């Protein structure tokens, strides 16, 4: 299953004209490559990672806004599997599910963010003979993948670290990244907002207003429903750019 999902993920990268060895910004990539996609960040129970909904002309991904950015990136990649390859129109996804489809989606997500060949190339380019905490944190920062997802991959599918190493390496990731000089955004929620909508919904609202299909007041109502007070009240000050 691992190699099958890796090939599927690499096929997506080829289709999207992205080199298999490149790191990707899955947040912007998903919106650019998946037609009519809206991503909604919302507060959920911690054991829920996200959900996705396929409608006739719209695709919606829901992301747990309380999870760390690395986990949220993994969830988006996971939900992309459901949107592209799952026959179900609606999926709610939790952590550590034993469902066969969820396992396939997890593997697809891991390989989309960090293809098997990319790991081998990264090891070669960085002279990694054995993975230690330094090389693991360097790699997760480069690929923008969660610490847990990388450890899971190295332990369970590549047999590159032992169980004892896995248990040691998984502790105190924020401190360990900090003392190695890294920005900690990978280990905090994306944009650090409990509720946020990005993608097609915002674009359609603006388009409807410009085409005189909705009033200014209705536009503002729709944006507020999407938790975009920043647009309605012009809270994004870009005068310095």
N, C-alpha and C positions, 0 to 999 in steps of 0.2 A: 504493500500500500504506500509506503514511504516514497519509493522511486516513482510510482504512478502519479502521486500528488505533486512530486517535484517536477515531473515532466509537464503536468497540467499548468503548474504555476509558471514554469519557464516559457510555456506556450503563450501565456497571457503577456508576459514581458515581451516576447518577440512580436506579438500582435500589436502591442502598444509602442513598439520600437524603443524599448528600454534594454540596455545591455544587462546581461544576467549578473554581471559583477558589480553593478552600481548599487549604492544605497538609494532608497526612495523616500519621498515624503508622501506617505500613503493618504494623508488627509486631503491634500490638493490633487494628488493623482486620481483618487477615486472619483472626485467631482468632475475632473477633466475627461476621464475615460469611460465612465458609466453614464449612459444617456439618462437625462432627467432624474438625477439623483439628488435627494435632500438628506442631509445628516442632521439628526436631532440629538443633542446632548441633554440628558435629563437624569435627575436623581433616581436611583434604583436601589433595591436591596443589594448588599455587597456581593452576594453569591450569583447575581445576574450580571452578565457582561454586556449583553445587548440583545437586539432583535432586528429583524428586517421584514419588510412588507413589499410585495410585488403587486402593483396595480396595472391596469391596462396601459396607462401612459406615464406612470410615475414609479419610481423606486425610492424607498425610504429605509434608511438605516438608523436605528436607535442605539445610542452609546451610553453606558453608565458614566455619568459625569464625575463620579467620585473616584473612579479608578485612575491609576497613574497613566501618563501619556504613552509609555511603552506598551502597557496593557491595552489601552484604547486603540493604538495603532494595530495591534494584533487582532482586536475585535473587528475593526473595519475590514481587515484582510479576510478574516473568518466569514463575515457576513457577505463579502463579495462572492465567496464560494456558493453560498445559498442563492444569491441573486442570479449567478451565471449557470449553475449546474444542478441545483436542487429543484425538483418538480413542485415542492410545496410553495405556496404563495406567502405563507407567514411562518416565521420561526422565532421562538424565544430561546435564547442561548445562555446557559449557565456555565459556571466554572466546573471543570473536572467531570464532564458528562461521559457516561459509558456508551451512549448511543453511537451506533456505527457511523451515521452521517455526520455527527458532531466530531468524531475522531478524524474523519476525512477532511472536514472543514478546518480543523486545527492544524493538520499536517499541511494542507494547502496554504494556510495563512503563514505558517512558519517558513515554508519554501518560497512563497511570494516575496516576503520581506528579506529573506536570506537564502537564496538557492544553494543547493548542495555544491555545485561547482564554484560558487562565490566563496563558500567557506574554505574550500581547498586552495583557491587562488589567494585568499586573504592569509591563510597559514603560510603559503609559500612566500608571499611578498613581505611578510613580517617575521619570517624565520622562526615560526612557532613549531617546536618539536613536541612539547607537552603543554597543554592548557593550564595556566595558573590564573590567579585572580586578576593580575595585571592585564593579561591578554584577553580575558573574558570581558572585563569592563571596557577595554579599548574596542573590542569587536562590537559589543552591544551599542556603544556610542556611535560607531561608524555606521552600522546598519539600522540604528534607531529601533531596535527590537528590545523587548522587555528582558530584564535580567532573568526572570523565571523561565521565559520561553527559550532563551539561549541555553540555560543550564539543562532544561528538559530535553532539548535537542541533542546536546553533547552527551548526556547521560543515557538516554533511552534509545536513540537511533544511530548514534555514531560511536558509542562506547569509548568516548575520548576521555571521560573522567569516571572515577569510581563513585560508589554510593557515599562513601565517607567524605570524599571531596565535595560532592554535591551538597551534603548537609552543612559543610563548613562554608562553602562559597555562597550559599544562599542568604547568609546572615549579614545584617548591617550594610546593605548595598548603598544606601544614601551616604553614609559616612565614608565608605570605601571609595565611592566615586568622588566625593568632595575632596578627600586628602590626596587624590590623584589629579586634582586641578580641573575637574570637569564641571561644566554647567549642570545644574540639577533638574533642568526642565523635563528630562526624560522620566524622572521619578515623581513628578507632580502632575496633576490633571491638566489636560490640554486647555489652554487659556484660563484655567482655574475658575470656571463659571459653572454653577449648578444647572443652569438651563441656557441653551443656545441652539440656534438653528442656522445652518449654512447650506449653500447649494441652490438647487433649482427653485425652491419655494420663494426665496428672496428675489431671484431673477425674474420669476413670473409675476410677482407682485409689482415690481418696478415697471415691467413691460406693460402690464395691464393699465397702470396709471398713465404712462406715456402715451398709450393708444386711446386714452379717454374712456376706458372701460370701467374704471372705478374712480371715485373721488379721492381727494387728498385725505379726507377723514377716514374713508374706508381703507385706504392704503396704510394709514397709521394703525388702524385697528388690527389689520392682518399682520403687520410687523410686530406689534405688541403681543399678539397671540403666539408669535414665533420667538418671543423673548429677545427681540432686537430693539430694546429701548435706546441703544447706542445710535442706531440709525435715525429713529424718530426724533430724538432730542439732540442729535449731532454731538455725541459725546466723544467721538474720535477726532481729536485735534491733530491735524496733519500739517499745520502751518510751518513746522520746522523742517519739512522735507522739500 
